[in-house]
Amino acid sequence: MKKLIIIRHAKAEQAFTMDKQRKLTEKGHHDAQMMAERLLAEGYKIDKLFSSTATRAYQTATHFAEVHGIAPQSIKTFDSLYLAGTLEITLTIEWLKENVKTLAVVAHNPGVSDFTNDVTNTINDFLPTCGIAIIEVDINDWEEDFEAAEKKLIAILKPKDEQ
């Protein structure tokens, strides 16, 4: 059994620049740090991090990396996660060849919310900024058929739950 942590990037500045270059706001940095700590406190330790190449997603991922003891240079970035849908997120997850216990993916809405609902056959509201979906995946190794594996939504964590 593996865990898949789906994270929507934290709050970003308004689009005064190119969308991919938008940075986290002060609130975004705060929420990313808080949610990374909360995830660990609830017993979920990230072993590997995938992130969209967008600045706001990568900045969010670095907070999670720091809290979970992952070197920032070990975060694997993918252009395919920028505004990705269910198919692109699935294909990115299938790229993983390491047999880690818990993989986290930092990306964008509506893709992260659609992916969570699609693969777990659930209906949830959109993940808020820095929202987290925790999914249990019934596989022993990430090289097994991820798409065919049974997936169960364990929890959704939201920053507002902590304030």
Phi and psi in radians as a Rosetta constraint file:
Dihedral C 1 N 2 CA 2 C 2 CIRCULARHARMONIC -2.067 0.35
Dihedral N 2 CA 2 C 2 N 3 CIRCULARHARMONIC 2.823 0.35
Dihedral C 2 N 3 CA 3 C 3 CIRCULARHARMONIC -2.012 0.35
Dihedral N 3 CA 3 C 3 N 4 CIRCULARHARMONIC 2.406 0.35
Dihedral C 3 N 4 CA 4 C 4 CIRCULARHARMONIC -2.104 0.35
Dihedral N 4 CA 4 C 4 N 5 CIRCULARHARMONIC 2.121 0.35
Dihedral C 4 N 5 CA 5 C 5 CIRCULARHARMONIC -1.872 0.35
Dihedral N 5 CA 5 C 5 N 6 CIRCULARHARMONIC 2.040 0.35
Dihedral C 5 N 6 CA 6 C 6 CIRCULARHARMONIC -1.795 0.35
Dihedral N 6 CA 6 C 6 N 7 CIRCULARHARMONIC 2.156 0.35
Dihedral C 6 N 7 CA 7 C 7 CIRCULARHARMONIC -2.155 0.35
Dihedral N 7 CA 7 C 7 N 8 CIRCULARHARMONIC 2.211 0.35
Dihedral C 7 N 8 CA 8 C 8 CIRCULARHARMONIC -1.465 0.35
Dihedral N 8 CA 8 C 8 N 9 CIRCULARHARMONIC 2.393 0.35
Dihedral C 8 N 9 CA 9 C 9 CIRCULARHARMONIC -0.933 0.35
Dihedral N 9 CA 9 C 9 N 10 CIRCULARHARMONIC 2.724 0.35
Dihedral C 9 N 10 CA 10 C 10 CIRCULARHARMONIC -1.329 0.35
Dihedral N 10 CA 10 C 10 N 11 CIRCULARHARMONIC 3.059 0.35
Dihedral C 10 N 11 CA 11 C 11 CIRCULARHARMONIC -0.991 0.35
Dihedral N 11 CA 11 C 11 N 12 CIRCULARHARMONIC 2.234 0.35
Dihedral C 11 N 12 CA 12 C 12 CIRCULARHARMONIC -2.001 0.35
Dihedral N 12 CA 12 C 12 N 13 CIRCULARHARMONIC 2.792 0.35
Dihedral C 12 N 13 CA 13 C 13 CIRCULARHARMONIC -1.118 0.35
Dihedral N 13 CA 13 C 13 N 14 CIRCULARHARMONIC 2.792 0.35
Dihedral C 13 N 14 CA 14 C 14 CIRCULARHARMONIC -1.139 0.35
Dihedral N 14 CA 14 C 14 N 15 CIRCULARHARMONIC 2.808 0.35
Dihedral C 14 N 15 CA 15 C 15 CIRCULARHARMONIC -1.343 0.35
Dihedral N 15 CA 15 C 15 N 16 CIRCULARHARMONIC 1.303 0.35
Dihedral C 15 N 16 CA 16 C 16 CIRCULARHARMONIC -1.607 0.35
Dihedral N 16 CA 16 C 16 N 17 CIRCULARHARMONIC -0.074 0.35
Dihedral C 16 N 17 CA 17 C 17 CIRCULARHARMONIC -2.401 0.35
Dihedral N 17 CA 17 C 17 N 18 CIRCULARHARMONIC -2.984 0.35
Dihedral C 17 N 18 CA 18 C 18 CIRCULARHARMONIC -1.086 0.35
Dihedral N 18 CA 18 C 18 N 19 CIRCULARHARMONIC 2.432 0.35
Dihedral C 18 N 19 CA 19 C 19 CIRCULARHARMONIC -0.934 0.35
Dihedral N 19 CA 19 C 19 N 20 CIRCULARHARMONIC -0.773 0.35
Dihedral C 19 N 20 CA 20 C 20 CIRCULARHARMONIC -1.132 0.35
Dihedral N 20 CA 20 C 20 N 21 CIRCULARHARMONIC -0.355 0.35
Dihedral C 20 N 21 CA 21 C 21 CIRCULARHARMONIC -1.678 0.35
Dihedral N 21 CA 21 C 21 N 22 CIRCULARHARMONIC 0.036 0.35
Dihedral C 21 N 22 CA 22 C 22 CIRCULARHARMONIC -1.099 0.35
Dihedral N 22 CA 22 C 22 N 23 CIRCULARHARMONIC 2.356 0.35
Dihedral C 22 N 23 CA 23 C 23 CIRCULARHARMONIC -1.778 0.35
Dihedral N 23 CA 23 C 23 N 24 CIRCULARHARMONIC 2.862 0.35
Dihedral C 23 N 24 CA 24 C 24 CIRCULARHARMONIC -1.199 0.35
Dihedral N 24 CA 24 C 24 N 25 CIRCULARHARMONIC 2.560 0.35
Dihedral C 24 N 25 CA 25 C 25 CIRCULARHARMONIC -1.412 0.35
Dihedral N 25 CA 25 C 25 N 26 CIRCULARHARMONIC 3.058 0.35
Dihedral C 25 N 26 CA 26 C 26 CIRCULARHARMONIC -1.027 0.35
Dihedral N 26 CA 26 C 26 N 27 CIRCULARHARMONIC -0.743 0.35
Dihedral C 26 N 27 CA 27 C 27 CIRCULARHARMONIC -1.085 0.35
Dihedral N 27 CA 27 C 27 N 28 CIRCULARHARMONIC -0.689 0.35
Dihedral C 27 N 28 CA 28 C 28 CIRCULARHARMONIC -1.062 0.35
Dihedral N 28 CA 28 C 28 N 29 CIRCULARHARMONIC -0.799 0.35
Dihedral C 28 N 29 CA 29 C 29 CIRCULARHARMONIC -1.082 0.35
Dihedral N 29 CA 29 C 29 N 30 CIRCULARHARMONIC -0.762 0.35
Dihedral C 29 N 30 CA 30 C 30 CIRCULARHARMONIC -1.053 0.35
Dihedral N 30 CA 30 C 30 N 31 CIRCULARHARMONIC -0.865 0.35
Dihedral C 30 N 31 CA 31 C 31 CIRCULARHARMONIC -1.127 0.35
Dihedral N 31 CA 31 C 31 N 32 CIRCULARHARMONIC -0.694 0.35
Dihedral C 31 N 32 CA 32 C 32 CIRCULARHARMONIC -1.098 0.35
Dihedral N 32 CA 32 C 32 N 33 CIRCULARHARMONIC -0.758 0.35
Dihedral C 32 N 33 CA 33 C 33 CIRCULARHARMONIC -1.112 0.35
Dihedral N 33 CA 33 C 33 N 34 CIRCULARHARMONIC -0.823 0.35
Dihedral C 33 N 34 CA 34 C 34 CIRCULARHARMONIC -1.068 0.35
Dihedral N 34 CA 34 C 34 N 35 CIRCULARHARMONIC -0.789 0.35
Dihedral C 34 N 35 CA 35 C 35 CIRCULARHARMONIC -1.244 0.35
Dihedral N 35 CA 35 C 35 N 36 CIRCULARHARMONIC -0.591 0.35
Dihedral C 35 N 36 CA 36 C 36 CIRCULARHARMONIC -1.094 0.35
Dihedral N 36 CA 36 C 36 N 37 CIRCULARHARMONIC -0.754 0.35
Dihedral C 36 N 37 CA 37 C 37 CIRCULARHARMONIC -1.171 0.35
Dihedral N 37 CA 37 C 37 N 38 CIRCULARHARMONIC -0.697 0.35
Dihedral C 37 N 38 CA 38 C 38 CIRCULARHARMONIC -1.095 0.35
Dihedral N 38 CA 38 C 38 N 39 CIRCULARHARMONIC -0.775 0.35
Dihedral C 38 N 39 CA 39 C 39 CIRCULARHARMONIC -1.009 0.35
Dihedral N 39 CA 39 C 39 N 40 CIRCULARHARMONIC -0.793 0.35
Dihedral C 39 N 40 CA 40 C 40 CIRCULARHARMONIC -1.158 0.35
Dihedral N 40 CA 40 C 40 N 41 CIRCULARHARMONIC -0.732 0.35
Dihedral C 40 N 41 CA 41 C 41 CIRCULARHARMONIC -1.097 0.35
Dihedral N 41 CA 41 C 41 N 42 CIRCULARHARMONIC -0.506 0.35
Dihedral C 41 N 42 CA 42 C 42 CIRCULARHARMONIC -1.526 0.35
Dihedral N 42 CA 42 C 42 N 43 CIRCULARHARMONIC 0.126 0.35
Dihedral C 42 N 43 CA 43 C 43 CIRCULARHARMONIC 1.635 0.35
Dihedral N 43 CA 43 C 43 N 44 CIRCULARHARMONIC 0.241 0.35
Dihedral C 43 N 44 CA 44 C 44 CIRCULARHARMONIC -1.896 0.35
Dihedral N 44 CA 44 C 44 N 45 CIRCULARHARMONIC 1.867 0.35
Dihedral C 44 N 45 CA 45 C 45 CIRCULARHARMONIC -1.787 0.35
Dihedral N 45 CA 45 C 45 N 46 CIRCULARHARMONIC 2.051 0.35
Dihedral C 45 N 46 CA 46 C 46 CIRCULARHARMONIC -1.321 0.35
Dihedral N 46 CA 46 C 46 N 47 CIRCULARHARMONIC 2.330 0.35
Dihedral C 46 N 47 CA 47 C 47 CIRCULARHARMONIC -1.780 0.35
Dihedral N 47 CA 47 C 47 N 48 CIRCULARHARMONIC -0.540 0.35
Dihedral C 47 N 48 CA 48 C 48 CIRCULARHARMONIC -2.508 0.35
Dihedral N 48 CA 48 C 48 N 49 CIRCULARHARMONIC 2.456 0.35
Dihedral C 48 N 49 CA 49 C 49 CIRCULARHARMONIC -2.139 0.35
Dihedral N 49 CA 49 C 49 N 50 CIRCULARHARMONIC 2.238 0.35
Dihedral C 49 N 50 CA 50 C 50 CIRCULARHARMONIC -1.936 0.35
Dihedral N 50 CA 50 C 50 N 51 CIRCULARHARMONIC 2.484 0.35
Dihedral C 50 N 51 CA 51 C 51 CIRCULARHARMONIC -2.469 0.35
Dihedral N 51 CA 51 C 51 N 52 CIRCULARHARMONIC 2.610 0.35
Dihedral C 51 N 52 CA 52 C 52 CIRCULARHARMONIC -1.074 0.35
Dihedral N 52 CA 52 C 52 N 53 CIRCULARHARMONIC 2.709 0.35
Dihedral C 52 N 53 CA 53 C 53 CIRCULARHARMONIC -1.372 0.35
Dihedral N 53 CA 53 C 53 N 54 CIRCULARHARMONIC -0.135 0.35
Dihedral C 53 N 54 CA 54 C 54 CIRCULARHARMONIC -1.101 0.35
Dihedral N 54 CA 54 C 54 N 55 CIRCULARHARMONIC 2.442 0.35
Dihedral C 54 N 55 CA 55 C 55 CIRCULARHARMONIC -0.937 0.35
Dihedral N 55 CA 55 C 55 N 56 CIRCULARHARMONIC -0.801 0.35
Dihedral C 55 N 56 CA 56 C 56 CIRCULARHARMONIC -1.116 0.35
Dihedral N 56 CA 56 C 56 N 57 CIRCULARHARMONIC -0.618 0.35
Dihedral C 56 N 57 CA 57 C 57 CIRCULARHARMONIC -1.247 0.35
Dihedral N 57 CA 57 C 57 N 58 CIRCULARHARMONIC -0.783 0.35
Dihedral C 57 N 58 CA 58 C 58 CIRCULARHARMONIC -1.122 0.35
Dihedral N 58 CA 58 C 58 N 59 CIRCULARHARMONIC -0.708 0.35
Dihedral C 58 N 59 CA 59 C 59 CIRCULARHARMONIC -1.089 0.35
Dihedral N 59 CA 59 C 59 N 60 CIRCULARHARMONIC -0.704 0.35
Dihedral C 59 N 60 CA 60 C 60 CIRCULARHARMONIC -1.067 0.35
Dihedral N 60 CA 60 C 60 N 61 CIRCULARHARMONIC -0.809 0.35
Dihedral C 60 N 61 CA 61 C 61 CIRCULARHARMONIC -1.049 0.35
Dihedral N 61 CA 61 C 61 N 62 CIRCULARHARMONIC -0.627 0.35
Dihedral C 61 N 62 CA 62 C 62 CIRCULARHARMONIC -1.157 0.35
Dihedral N 62 CA 62 C 62 N 63 CIRCULARHARMONIC -0.582 0.35
Dihedral C 62 N 63 CA 63 C 63 CIRCULARHARMONIC -1.124 0.35
Dihedral N 63 CA 63 C 63 N 64 CIRCULARHARMONIC -0.776 0.35
Dihedral C 63 N 64 CA 64 C 64 CIRCULARHARMONIC -1.145 0.35
Dihedral N 64 CA 64 C 64 N 65 CIRCULARHARMONIC -0.686 0.35
Dihedral C 64 N 65 CA 65 C 65 CIRCULARHARMONIC -1.058 0.35
Dihedral N 65 CA 65 C 65 N 66 CIRCULARHARMONIC -0.827 0.35
Dihedral C 65 N 66 CA 66 C 66 CIRCULARHARMONIC -1.036 0.35
Dihedral N 66 CA 66 C 66 N 67 CIRCULARHARMONIC -0.849 0.35
Dihedral C 66 N 67 CA 67 C 67 CIRCULARHARMONIC -1.161 0.35
Dihedral N 67 CA 67 C 67 N 68 CIRCULARHARMONIC -0.597 0.35
Dihedral C 67 N 68 CA 68 C 68 CIRCULARHARMONIC -1.683 0.35
Dihedral N 68 CA 68 C 68 N 69 CIRCULARHARMONIC 0.162 0.35
Dihedral C 68 N 69 CA 69 C 69 CIRCULARHARMONIC 1.259 0.35
Dihedral N 69 CA 69 C 69 N 70 CIRCULARHARMONIC 0.577 0.35
Dihedral C 69 N 70 CA 70 C 70 CIRCULARHARMONIC -1.891 0.35
Dihedral N 70 CA 70 C 70 N 71 CIRCULARHARMONIC 2.273 0.35
Dihedral C 70 N 71 CA 71 C 71 CIRCULARHARMONIC -1.120 0.35
Dihedral N 71 CA 71 C 71 N 72 CIRCULARHARMONIC 2.337 0.35
Dihedral C 71 N 72 CA 72 C 72 CIRCULARHARMONIC -0.940 0.35
Dihedral N 72 CA 72 C 72 N 73 CIRCULARHARMONIC -0.602 0.35
Dihedral C 72 N 73 CA 73 C 73 CIRCULARHARMONIC -1.242 0.35
Dihedral N 73 CA 73 C 73 N 74 CIRCULARHARMONIC -0.171 0.35
Dihedral C 73 N 74 CA 74 C 74 CIRCULARHARMONIC -1.538 0.35
Dihedral N 74 CA 74 C 74 N 75 CIRCULARHARMONIC -0.147 0.35
Dihedral C 74 N 75 CA 75 C 75 CIRCULARHARMONIC -1.208 0.35
Dihedral N 75 CA 75 C 75 N 76 CIRCULARHARMONIC 2.161 0.35
Dihedral C 75 N 76 CA 76 C 76 CIRCULARHARMONIC -1.606 0.35
Dihedral N 76 CA 76 C 76 N 77 CIRCULARHARMONIC 2.093 0.35
Dihedral C 76 N 77 CA 77 C 77 CIRCULARHARMONIC -1.739 0.35
Dihedral N 77 CA 77 C 77 N 78 CIRCULARHARMONIC 2.568 0.35
Dihedral C 77 N 78 CA 78 C 78 CIRCULARHARMONIC -2.369 0.35
Dihedral N 78 CA 78 C 78 N 79 CIRCULARHARMONIC 2.184 0.35
Dihedral C 78 N 79 CA 79 C 79 CIRCULARHARMONIC -1.054 0.35
Dihedral N 79 CA 79 C 79 N 80 CIRCULARHARMONIC -0.562 0.35
Dihedral C 79 N 80 CA 80 C 80 CIRCULARHARMONIC -1.132 0.35
Dihedral N 80 CA 80 C 80 N 81 CIRCULARHARMONIC -0.299 0.35
Dihedral C 80 N 81 CA 81 C 81 CIRCULARHARMONIC -1.503 0.35
Dihedral N 81 CA 81 C 81 N 82 CIRCULARHARMONIC -0.187 0.35
Dihedral C 81 N 82 CA 82 C 82 CIRCULARHARMONIC -1.260 0.35
Dihedral N 82 CA 82 C 82 N 83 CIRCULARHARMONIC 1.989 0.35
Dihedral C 82 N 83 CA 83 C 83 CIRCULARHARMONIC 0.985 0.35
Dihedral N 83 CA 83 C 83 N 84 CIRCULARHARMONIC 0.582 0.35
Dihedral C 83 N 84 CA 84 C 84 CIRCULARHARMONIC -1.276 0.35
Dihedral N 84 CA 84 C 84 N 85 CIRCULARHARMONIC 2.645 0.35
Dihedral C 84 N 85 CA 85 C 85 CIRCULARHARMONIC -1.766 0.35
Dihedral N 85 CA 85 C 85 N 86 CIRCULARHARMONIC -2.979 0.35
Dihedral C 85 N 86 CA 86 C 86 CIRCULARHARMONIC -0.985 0.35
Dihedral N 86 CA 86 C 86 N 87 CIRCULARHARMONIC -0.789 0.35
Dihedral C 86 N 87 CA 87 C 87 CIRCULARHARMONIC -1.086 0.35
Dihedral N 87 CA 87 C 87 N 88 CIRCULARHARMONIC -0.825 0.35
Dihedral C 87 N 88 CA 88 C 88 CIRCULARHARMONIC -1.143 0.35
Dihedral N 88 CA 88 C 88 N 89 CIRCULARHARMONIC -0.675 0.35
Dihedral C 88 N 89 CA 89 C 89 CIRCULARHARMONIC -1.153 0.35
Dihedral N 89 CA 89 C 89 N 90 CIRCULARHARMONIC -0.743 0.35
Dihedral C 89 N 90 CA 90 C 90 CIRCULARHARMONIC -1.046 0.35
Dihedral N 90 CA 90 C 90 N 91 CIRCULARHARMONIC -0.830 0.35
Dihedral C 90 N 91 CA 91 C 91 CIRCULARHARMONIC -1.089 0.35
Dihedral N 91 CA 91 C 91 N 92 CIRCULARHARMONIC -0.628 0.35
Dihedral C 91 N 92 CA 92 C 92 CIRCULARHARMONIC -1.169 0.35
Dihedral N 92 CA 92 C 92 N 93 CIRCULARHARMONIC -0.762 0.35
Dihedral C 92 N 93 CA 93 C 93 CIRCULARHARMONIC -1.065 0.35
Dihedral N 93 CA 93 C 93 N 94 CIRCULARHARMONIC -0.681 0.35
Dihedral C 93 N 94 CA 94 C 94 CIRCULARHARMONIC -1.176 0.35
Dihedral N 94 CA 94 C 94 N 95 CIRCULARHARMONIC -0.198 0.35
Dihedral C 94 N 95 CA 95 C 95 CIRCULARHARMONIC -1.234 0.35
Dihedral N 95 CA 95 C 95 N 96 CIRCULARHARMONIC -0.451 0.35
Dihedral C 95 N 96 CA 96 C 96 CIRCULARHARMONIC -1.124 0.35
Dihedral N 96 CA 96 C 96 N 97 CIRCULARHARMONIC 2.175 0.35
Dihedral C 96 N 97 CA 97 C 97 CIRCULARHARMONIC -1.979 0.35
Dihedral N 97 CA 97 C 97 N 98 CIRCULARHARMONIC -0.126 0.35
Dihedral C 97 N 98 CA 98 C 98 CIRCULARHARMONIC -1.469 0.35
Dihedral N 98 CA 98 C 98 N 99 CIRCULARHARMONIC 2.575 0.35
Dihedral C 98 N 99 CA 99 C 99 CIRCULARHARMONIC -1.661 0.35
Dihedral N 99 CA 99 C 99 N 100 CIRCULARHARMONIC 1.155 0.35
Dihedral C 99 N 100 CA 100 C 100 CIRCULARHARMONIC -1.508 0.35
Dihedral N 100 CA 100 C 100 N 101 CIRCULARHARMONIC 2.765 0.35
Dihedral C 100 N 101 CA 101 C 101 CIRCULARHARMONIC -1.351 0.35
Dihedral N 101 CA 101 C 101 N 102 CIRCULARHARMONIC -0.755 0.35
Dihedral C 101 N 102 CA 102 C 102 CIRCULARHARMONIC -2.291 0.35
Dihedral N 102 CA 102 C 102 N 103 CIRCULARHARMONIC 2.126 0.35
Dihedral C 102 N 103 CA 103 C 103 CIRCULARHARMONIC -1.870 0.35
Dihedral N 103 CA 103 C 103 N 104 CIRCULARHARMONIC 2.366 0.35
Dihedral C 103 N 104 CA 104 C 104 CIRCULARHARMONIC -2.031 0.35
Dihedral N 104 CA 104 C 104 N 105 CIRCULARHARMONIC 2.455 0.35
Dihedral C 104 N 105 CA 105 C 105 CIRCULARHARMONIC -2.175 0.35
Dihedral N 105 CA 105 C 105 N 106 CIRCULARHARMONIC 2.155 0.35
Dihedral C 105 N 106 CA 106 C 106 CIRCULARHARMONIC -1.867 0.35
Dihedral N 106 CA 106 C 106 N 107 CIRCULARHARMONIC 2.090 0.35
Dihedral C 106 N 107 CA 107 C 107 CIRCULARHARMONIC -2.642 0.35
Dihedral N 107 CA 107 C 107 N 108 CIRCULARHARMONIC -2.626 0.35
Dihedral C 107 N 108 CA 108 C 108 CIRCULARHARMONIC -2.204 0.35
Dihedral N 108 CA 108 C 108 N 109 CIRCULARHARMONIC 2.770 0.35
Dihedral C 108 N 109 CA 109 C 109 CIRCULARHARMONIC -1.509 0.35
Dihedral N 109 CA 109 C 109 N 110 CIRCULARHARMONIC 2.657 0.35
Dihedral C 109 N 110 CA 110 C 110 CIRCULARHARMONIC -1.432 0.35
Dihedral N 110 CA 110 C 110 N 111 CIRCULARHARMONIC -0.076 0.35
Dihedral C 110 N 111 CA 111 C 111 CIRCULARHARMONIC -0.995 0.35
Dihedral N 111 CA 111 C 111 N 112 CIRCULARHARMONIC -0.806 0.35
Dihedral C 111 N 112 CA 112 C 112 CIRCULARHARMONIC -1.161 0.35
Dihedral N 112 CA 112 C 112 N 113 CIRCULARHARMONIC -0.636 0.35
Dihedral C 112 N 113 CA 113 C 113 CIRCULARHARMONIC -1.244 0.35
Dihedral N 113 CA 113 C 113 N 114 CIRCULARHARMONIC -0.786 0.35
Dihedral C 113 N 114 CA 114 C 114 CIRCULARHARMONIC -1.062 0.35
Dihedral N 114 CA 114 C 114 N 115 CIRCULARHARMONIC -0.776 0.35
Dihedral C 114 N 115 CA 115 C 115 CIRCULARHARMONIC -1.009 0.35
Dihedral N 115 CA 115 C 115 N 116 CIRCULARHARMONIC -0.867 0.35
Dihedral C 115 N 116 CA 116 C 116 CIRCULARHARMONIC -1.005 0.35
Dihedral N 116 CA 116 C 116 N 117 CIRCULARHARMONIC -0.843 0.35
Dihedral C 116 N 117 CA 117 C 117 CIRCULARHARMONIC -1.152 0.35
Dihedral N 117 CA 117 C 117 N 118 CIRCULARHARMONIC -0.743 0.35
Dihedral C 117 N 118 CA 118 C 118 CIRCULARHARMONIC -1.115 0.35
Dihedral N 118 CA 118 C 118 N 119 CIRCULARHARMONIC -0.842 0.35
Dihedral C 118 N 119 CA 119 C 119 CIRCULARHARMONIC -1.387 0.35
Dihedral N 119 CA 119 C 119 N 120 CIRCULARHARMONIC -0.341 0.35
Dihedral C 119 N 120 CA 120 C 120 CIRCULARHARMONIC -1.858 0.35
Dihedral N 120 CA 120 C 120 N 121 CIRCULARHARMONIC 0.039 0.35
Dihedral C 120 N 121 CA 121 C 121 CIRCULARHARMONIC 0.905 0.35
Dihedral N 121 CA 121 C 121 N 122 CIRCULARHARMONIC 0.816 0.35
Dihedral C 121 N 122 CA 122 C 122 CIRCULARHARMONIC -2.142 0.35
Dihedral N 122 CA 122 C 122 N 123 CIRCULARHARMONIC 2.939 0.35
Dihedral C 122 N 123 CA 123 C 123 CIRCULARHARMONIC -2.216 0.35
Dihedral N 123 CA 123 C 123 N 124 CIRCULARHARMONIC 1.868 0.35
Dihedral C 123 N 124 CA 124 C 124 CIRCULARHARMONIC -2.200 0.35
Dihedral N 124 CA 124 C 124 N 125 CIRCULARHARMONIC 2.755 0.35
Dihedral C 124 N 125 CA 125 C 125 CIRCULARHARMONIC -1.115 0.35
Dihedral N 125 CA 125 C 125 N 126 CIRCULARHARMONIC 2.878 0.35
Dihedral C 125 N 126 CA 126 C 126 CIRCULARHARMONIC -1.017 0.35
Dihedral N 126 CA 126 C 126 N 127 CIRCULARHARMONIC 2.478 0.35
Dihedral C 126 N 127 CA 127 C 127 CIRCULARHARMONIC -1.130 0.35
Dihedral N 127 CA 127 C 127 N 128 CIRCULARHARMONIC 2.329 0.35
Dihedral C 127 N 128 CA 128 C 128 CIRCULARHARMONIC -1.295 0.35
Dihedral N 128 CA 128 C 128 N 129 CIRCULARHARMONIC 2.992 0.35
Dihedral C 128 N 129 CA 129 C 129 CIRCULARHARMONIC -0.988 0.35
Dihedral N 129 CA 129 C 129 N 130 CIRCULARHARMONIC 2.337 0.35
Dihedral C 129 N 130 CA 130 C 130 CIRCULARHARMONIC 1.119 0.35
Dihedral N 130 CA 130 C 130 N 131 CIRCULARHARMONIC 0.332 0.35
Dihedral C 130 N 131 CA 131 C 131 CIRCULARHARMONIC -1.279 0.35
Dihedral N 131 CA 131 C 131 N 132 CIRCULARHARMONIC 2.661 0.35
Dihedral C 131 N 132 CA 132 C 132 CIRCULARHARMONIC -2.269 0.35
Dihedral N 132 CA 132 C 132 N 133 CIRCULARHARMONIC 2.339 0.35
Dihedral C 132 N 133 CA 133 C 133 CIRCULARHARMONIC -1.968 0.35
Dihedral N 133 CA 133 C 133 N 134 CIRCULARHARMONIC 2.265 0.35
Dihedral C 133 N 134 CA 134 C 134 CIRCULARHARMONIC -1.874 0.35
Dihedral N 134 CA 134 C 134 N 135 CIRCULARHARMONIC 2.100 0.35
Dihedral C 134 N 135 CA 135 C 135 CIRCULARHARMONIC -2.115 0.35
Dihedral N 135 CA 135 C 135 N 136 CIRCULARHARMONIC 2.292 0.35
Dihedral C 135 N 136 CA 136 C 136 CIRCULARHARMONIC -1.614 0.35
Dihedral N 136 CA 136 C 136 N 137 CIRCULARHARMONIC 2.269 0.35
Dihedral C 136 N 137 CA 137 C 137 CIRCULARHARMONIC -2.022 0.35
Dihedral N 137 CA 137 C 137 N 138 CIRCULARHARMONIC 2.165 0.35
Dihedral C 137 N 138 CA 138 C 138 CIRCULARHARMONIC -1.450 0.35
Dihedral N 138 CA 138 C 138 N 139 CIRCULARHARMONIC 1.260 0.35
Dihedral C 138 N 139 CA 139 C 139 CIRCULARHARMONIC -2.436 0.35
Dihedral N 139 CA 139 C 139 N 140 CIRCULARHARMONIC 2.717 0.35
Dihedral C 139 N 140 CA 140 C 140 CIRCULARHARMONIC -1.654 0.35
Dihedral N 140 CA 140 C 140 N 141 CIRCULARHARMONIC -0.393 0.35
Dihedral C 140 N 141 CA 141 C 141 CIRCULARHARMONIC -2.552 0.35
Dihedral N 141 CA 141 C 141 N 142 CIRCULARHARMONIC 2.431 0.35
Dihedral C 141 N 142 CA 142 C 142 CIRCULARHARMONIC -1.119 0.35
Dihedral N 142 CA 142 C 142 N 143 CIRCULARHARMONIC -0.285 0.35
Dihedral C 142 N 143 CA 143 C 143 CIRCULARHARMONIC -1.395 0.35
Dihedral N 143 CA 143 C 143 N 144 CIRCULARHARMONIC -0.134 0.35
Dihedral C 143 N 144 CA 144 C 144 CIRCULARHARMONIC -1.214 0.35
Dihedral N 144 CA 144 C 144 N 145 CIRCULARHARMONIC 3.072 0.35
Dihedral C 144 N 145 CA 145 C 145 CIRCULARHARMONIC -1.304 0.35
Dihedral N 145 CA 145 C 145 N 146 CIRCULARHARMONIC 1.627 0.35
Dihedral C 145 N 146 CA 146 C 146 CIRCULARHARMONIC -1.019 0.35
Dihedral N 146 CA 146 C 146 N 147 CIRCULARHARMONIC -0.784 0.35
Dihedral C 146 N 147 CA 147 C 147 CIRCULARHARMONIC -1.044 0.35
Dihedral N 147 CA 147 C 147 N 148 CIRCULARHARMONIC -0.673 0.35
Dihedral C 147 N 148 CA 148 C 148 CIRCULARHARMONIC -1.453 0.35
Dihedral N 148 CA 148 C 148 N 149 CIRCULARHARMONIC -0.284 0.35
Dihedral C 148 N 149 CA 149 C 149 CIRCULARHARMONIC -1.174 0.35
Dihedral N 149 CA 149 C 149 N 150 CIRCULARHARMONIC 2.562 0.35
Dihedral C 149 N 150 CA 150 C 150 CIRCULARHARMONIC -1.240 0.35
Dihedral N 150 CA 150 C 150 N 151 CIRCULARHARMONIC 2.387 0.35
Dihedral C 150 N 151 CA 151 C 151 CIRCULARHARMONIC -2.252 0.35
Dihedral N 151 CA 151 C 151 N 152 CIRCULARHARMONIC 2.400 0.35
Dihedral C 151 N 152 CA 152 C 152 CIRCULARHARMONIC -2.250 0.35
Dihedral N 152 CA 152 C 152 N 153 CIRCULARHARMONIC 2.256 0.35
Dihedral C 152 N 153 CA 153 C 153 CIRCULARHARMONIC -1.294 0.35
Dihedral N 153 CA 153 C 153 N 154 CIRCULARHARMONIC 2.092 0.35
Dihedral C 153 N 154 CA 154 C 154 CIRCULARHARMONIC -1.580 0.35
Dihedral N 154 CA 154 C 154 N 155 CIRCULARHARMONIC -0.784 0.35
Dihedral C 154 N 155 CA 155 C 155 CIRCULARHARMONIC -2.841 0.35
Dihedral N 155 CA 155 C 155 N 156 CIRCULARHARMONIC 2.745 0.35
Dihedral C 155 N 156 CA 156 C 156 CIRCULARHARMONIC -2.145 0.35
Dihedral N 156 CA 156 C 156 N 157 CIRCULARHARMONIC 2.197 0.35
Dihedral C 156 N 157 CA 157 C 157 CIRCULARHARMONIC -1.942 0.35
Dihedral N 157 CA 157 C 157 N 158 CIRCULARHARMONIC 2.350 0.35
Dihedral C 157 N 158 CA 158 C 158 CIRCULARHARMONIC -2.201 0.35
Dihedral N 158 CA 158 C 158 N 159 CIRCULARHARMONIC 2.495 0.35
Dihedral C 158 N 159 CA 159 C 159 CIRCULARHARMONIC -0.988 0.35
Dihedral N 159 CA 159 C 159 N 160 CIRCULARHARMONIC -0.658 0.35
Dihedral C 159 N 160 CA 160 C 160 CIRCULARHARMONIC -1.130 0.35
Dihedral N 160 CA 160 C 160 N 161 CIRCULARHARMONIC -0.363 0.35
Dihedral C 160 N 161 CA 161 C 161 CIRCULARHARMONIC -1.176 0.35
Dihedral N 161 CA 161 C 161 N 162 CIRCULARHARMONIC -0.361 0.35
Dihedral C 161 N 162 CA 162 C 162 CIRCULARHARMONIC -1.690 0.35
Dihedral N 162 CA 162 C 162 N 163 CIRCULARHARMONIC -0.154 0.35
